[in-house]
Amino acid sequence: MTPFRELTPVEQARLREAYADEMARQTNTCSMDEKISRFNAWLEPQGISFTEDDLRLQKR
């Protein structure tokens, strides 16, 4: 699995946009743990992993 943080900013943005389209068709949640779990499950078939550490990188 490729850690999300190792992707280029362009690749990360492309995946976030595609995921947002997918989630627009799903039930919303406010739980950050659930959001991370769903994103990671969506990324997994693409060979990419995502953790809370990846969120921290966005805040810098």
Secondary structure as UniProt FT lines:
FT   STRAND          2..3
FT   HELIX           4..6
FT   HELIX           9..23
FT   TURN            24..25
FT   HELIX           32..43
FT   HELIX           44..46
FT   STRAND          48..49
FT   HELIX           52..58
//
